[in-house]
């Protein structure tokens, strides 16, 4: 499974970078943010 670094917010002073499974993009051509690499990060 492909993983990515995701910034996870635990608290105001506790933000961590963790490996998360990379979401599957079914049709990237229909994504209106296709130039924004960060909007698929899931928190």
N, C-alpha and C positions, 0 to 999 in steps of 0.2 A: 504494500500500500504506500502510495506517495504521501509524504508528510511535508509540512511547511512550518515555519516559525510563526506563531501567533502571539500577539501581545494580549495577555490575560489580566484583567483588572480584578484584584482581590480586595483592594481598599485604597484609600486616598494616597497612602505611602507604600503600597504594596502592589507593584505592577511587574509581572514576570513574563519572560518570553518562553514559550513552551512549544514542543512539537505537537502539531495537531494534524489529523488526517486532512488531506487536501480535498475540498469539495469537488465533486464532478460537475463540470460545466457541460450541460447537455448540448446547447447550441450557442456557441460564443458569438455567432453573427447576429443573434437577436439581442445580445446584451448591450444596453445603451451606455455602459461604462467600460467598454472593452479596452479603452486605453488606460484605465485606472487599475493598477495591479493590486491595490490594497482593499478594494471593496468586497472581495470574496472572503476576507478573514472573518471567521465565525467566533464569537466570544462566548 
